[in-house]
């Protein structure tokens, strides 16, 4: 018994698990697969788990029965969240800023698919009881990107796509040189225009984008260790924050805009304090 418990996750140790030997037709709250015969059940919150899943449990015991209804976290509008910044965004970013900001290629390197799926299932089963302290930071970065990809309306709304791209077109972009101003616009004017467009975003989109850009700025402050510059993060996040299918169905046009999308994200990261103000 002690040997088995030592392999459990910290979250699993908060539960009062008992072994169930009889026939069980319940879903494991970690992998979401059915437990057909045997398994573990918490006497306090009624969480069920496979024996093999106890080492990856991330849901803390809430001392009262868990709701049998899942909370939809992925694929719902930002406006459906009560918080100014969705809890999943704050939780993933916070954990990465504590344990993952020095990891080489953070956000560029994908997480392990099986672990990412388990984390996503756990978020829907017990969203406000999640403990990510033992989760791999690369898995958390993947969960965060999946959250933004699944939004029905992208965080940078499709109606503001053209204004953002028009600002980027006024700048020349070179992979071998830093951002340089063109004859059309100065950097100060560019920042002012971006700020004006950002202020036209819906309130929750603006606050979430602000939180994310300040977080990514923190990541770039440690680029000597993680090798993730604002440009590299722009390459990673541009396809996630700009949605191809949402702009007049013109996917090919947006493919040609990829460098401009990257430039916009790069500018938002580098000048987040001027554009958004202090972090929300």
C-alpha positions in Angstrom: 0.0 0.0 0.0 2.7 2.5 1.0 4.7 1.7 -2.1 1.7 2.3 -4.3 0.8 5.6 -2.6 4.4 6.9 -3.1 3.8 6.7 -6.9 0.6 8.8 -6.7 0.5 12.4 -7.7 0.3 15.2 -5.1 -3.3 15.8 -6.1 -4.2 12.2 -5.7 -2.8 12.3 -2.1 -5.4 14.9 -1.2 -8.2 12.3 -1.8 -9.5 9.7 0.5 -9.3 6.8 -2.0 -10.8 3.4 -1.4 -10.3 0.4 -3.7 -13.4 -0.7 -5.5 -13.3 -4.4 -6.5 -16.8 -4.8 -7.7 -18.2 -4.0 -11.2 -18.0 -0.3 -11.8 -19.5 1.6 -14.7 -18.1 5.1 -14.1 -15.7 7.3 -16.0 -12.2 7.9 -14.8 -11.9 11.7 -14.2 -8.4 11.7 -15.6 -8.5 9.8 -18.9 -12.3 9.9 -19.3 -12.4 6.2 -20.2 -14.8 3.9 -18.4 -13.8 1.8 -15.4 -15.3 -1.6 -16.0 -14.0 -3.6 -13.2 -12.2 -2.3 -10.1 -10.5 1.0 -9.6 -10.5 3.7 -6.9 -13.1 6.1 -5.5 -12.7 9.0 -3.2 -15.1 8.8 -0.3 -15.4 12.5 0.0 -15.7 13.9 -3.5 -16.7 10.7 -5.3 -13.9 11.0 -7.9 -13.3 7.7 -9.7 -9.9 6.8 -11.1 -8.1 3.9 -12.7 -5.2 2.5 -10.7 -2.8 3.5 -13.5 -4.2 7.1 -13.6 -3.5 7.9 -9.9 0.0 9.0 -10.8 -1.3 11.7 -13.2 -4.4 12.9 -11.2 -4.4 16.7 -11.2 -7.9 17.3 -9.6 -7.7 18.2 -5.9 -10.2 16.8 -3.5 -13.0 19.5 -2.9 -14.3 17.7 0.2 -17.8 17.5 -1.5 -19.1 15.4 -4.4 -17.9 16.5 -7.8 -20.6 17.5 -10.3 -21.4 14.7 -12.8 -21.8 17.3 -15.5 -18.7 18.4 -17.3 -17.8 22.0 -17.5 -17.1 23.0 -21.1 -13.8 24.8 -21.2 -12.7 24.3 -24.8 -14.6 25.6 -27.8 -16.7 28.1 -25.9 -16.7 31.9 -26.4 -14.5 34.0 -24.2 -17.6 35.9 -23.0 -18.9 32.7 -21.4 -16.2 32.9 -18.7 -17.0 35.0 -15.6 -13.4 36.0 -15.1 -11.8 39.0 -16.9 -9.1 36.5 -17.9 -10.2 32.9 -18.2 -8.9 30.8 -15.3 -7.3 28.3 -17.7 -5.2 31.1 -19.3 -4.1 32.5 -15.9 -3.4 29.1 -14.5 -1.2 27.8 -17.4 0.7 31.1 -17.8 1.3 31.3 -14.0 2.7 27.8 -13.8 4.9 28.4 -16.9 6.3 31.6 -15.4 7.2 29.7 -12.2 8.7 26.5 -13.7 8.9 26.8 -17.5 10.2 30.2 -18.5 13.8 28.9 -18.8 13.0 25.8 -20.9 14.5 25.8 -24.3 11.9 26.3 -27.0 8.9 26.8 -24.6 5.8 27.2 -26.7 7.7 26.1 -29.8 8.1 22.5 -28.5 4.8 20.7 -28.3 3.7 18.7 -25.3 3.1 14.9 -25.3 -0.3 14.3 -26.9 -1.5 11.7 -24.4 -0.6 13.9 -21.4 -2.2 17.0 -23.0 -5.4 15.2 -23.6 -5.5 14.0 -20.0 -5.0 17.6 -18.8 -7.8 18.8 -21.0 -10.2 16.1 -19.8 -9.3 17.0 -16.2 -10.0 20.7 -16.8 -13.5 19.8 -17.9 -14.1 17.4 -15.0 -12.9 19.7 -12.2 -11.8 23.1 -13.6 -11.5 25.0 -10.3 -9.8 22.2 -8.4 -6.8 21.7 -10.8 -3.3 21.5 -9.5 -0.8 21.9 -12.3 2.3 21.9 -10.1 3.5 18.6 -11.4 2.5 19.0 -15.0 5.1 19.3 -17.6 5.4 23.0 -18.8 5.5 22.0 -22.4 2.2 20.2 -21.9 0.7 23.3 -20.3 1.9 25.5 -23.2 0.2 23.0 -25.6 -3.0 23.2 -23.5 -3.0 27.0 -23.7 -2.5 27.0 -27.5 -5.3 24.4 -27.8 -7.6 26.7 -25.8 -7.0 29.6 -28.1 -7.4 27.4 -31.3 -10.7 26.1 -30.1 -12.3 29.5 -29.5 -15.3 30.0 -31.8 -14.4 33.6 -32.3 -10.6 34.1 -32.3 -9.1 36.4 -29.6 -8.2 38.8 -32.4 -11.7 39.1 -33.9 -12.1 38.6 -37.7 -13.6 42.1 -38.1 -10.3 43.7 -37.0 -8.1 41.4 -39.1 -7.7 43.9 -41.9 -6.9 46.9 -39.7 -4.1 44.9 -38.0 -2.7 43.7 -41.3 -2.8 47.3 -42.8 -0.6 48.5 -39.9 1.9 45.7 -40.5 2.0 46.5 -44.3 3.3 49.9 -43.4 6.4 48.3 -42.0 9.1 46.4 -43.8 10.0 43.0 -42.2 13.3 41.3 -42.6 14.3 38.1 -41.0 17.9 39.2 -40.8 17.4 42.7 -39.4 15.4 44.2 -36.5 12.1 46.0 -37.2 12.7 49.0 -39.4 10.3 51.9 -40.0 9.2 52.6 -43.6 8.6 56.0 -45.1 4.9 55.6 -44.4 4.8 55.4 -40.6 7.0 55.9 -37.6 7.3 53.4 -34.7 5.3 55.8 -32.4 2.5 56.1 -35.0 2.5 52.3 -35.4 2.1 51.8 -31.7 -0.6 54.4 -31.5 -2.5 52.7 -34.4 -2.2 49.3 -32.7 -3.5 50.7 -29.4 -6.5 52.2 -31.2 -7.3 48.9 -32.9 -6.8 46.9 -29.6 -9.3 49.2 -27.9 -11.9 48.2 -30.4 -11.7 44.5 -29.3 -14.5 43.2 -27.0 -13.6 43.8 -23.3 -12.8 40.1 -22.5 -10.8 39.7 -25.7 -8.8 42.8 -24.9 -8.1 41.8 -21.3 -7.1 38.2 -22.3 -4.9 39.4 -25.1 -3.3 41.9 -22.8 -2.6 39.2 -20.2 -1.1 36.9 -22.8 1.1 39.5 -24.4 2.5 40.6 -21.0 3.1 36.9 -20.2 5.0 36.4 -23.6 7.0 39.6 -22.9 8.1 37.9 -19.6 9.2 34.8 -21.7 11.2 37.0 -24.0 12.9 38.7 -21.0 14.6 35.2 -20.6 15.3 34.5 -24.2 19.0 33.9 -23.5 17.9 30.7 -21.7 14.8 29.7 -23.6 15.8 31.0 -27.1 12.3 32.4 -27.6 12.4 35.9 -28.9 9.4 38.0 -29.7 9.8 37.1 -33.3 9.9 33.3 -32.5 6.8 33.6 -30.3 5.1 35.6 -33.1 5.7 32.7 -35.5 4.2 30.3 -32.9 1.2 32.3 -31.9 0.2 34.1 -35.2 -1.7 31.0 -36.6 -3.4 30.6 -33.2 -4.5 34.1 -32.6 -5.4 34.9 -36.2 -7.9 32.5 -37.7 -7.6 31.7 -41.4 -11.2 30.5 -42.0 -12.7 33.5 -40.4 -11.7 36.1 -43.0 -14.1 35.9 -46.0 -13.1 32.3 -46.5 -9.9 33.4 -48.2 -7.4 31.0 -46.7 -4.8 31.5 -49.4 -4.8 35.2 -48.9 -4.1 34.7 -45.2 -1.3 32.3 -46.0 0.5 35.1 -47.8 -0.2 37.3 -44.8 1.6 35.0 -42.4 4.7 37.2 -42.1 2.5 40.2 -41.4 0.6 38.3 -38.7 3.9 37.4 -37.1 5.0 41.0 -37.2 1.8 42.1 -35.4 2.2 39.6 -32.6 5.9 40.6 -32.4 4.9 44.3 -32.0 2.2 43.5 -29.5 4.7 41.6 -27.3 7.6 44.1 -27.6 5.3 47.1 -26.9 2.8 45.5 -24.6 3.2 48.2 -21.9 2.6 51.1 -24.3 -0.3 49.4 -26.1 -2.1 47.7 -23.2 -0.8 49.5 -20.2 0.0 47.4 -17.0 -1.0 43.7 -16.9 -4.7 43.1 -16.0 
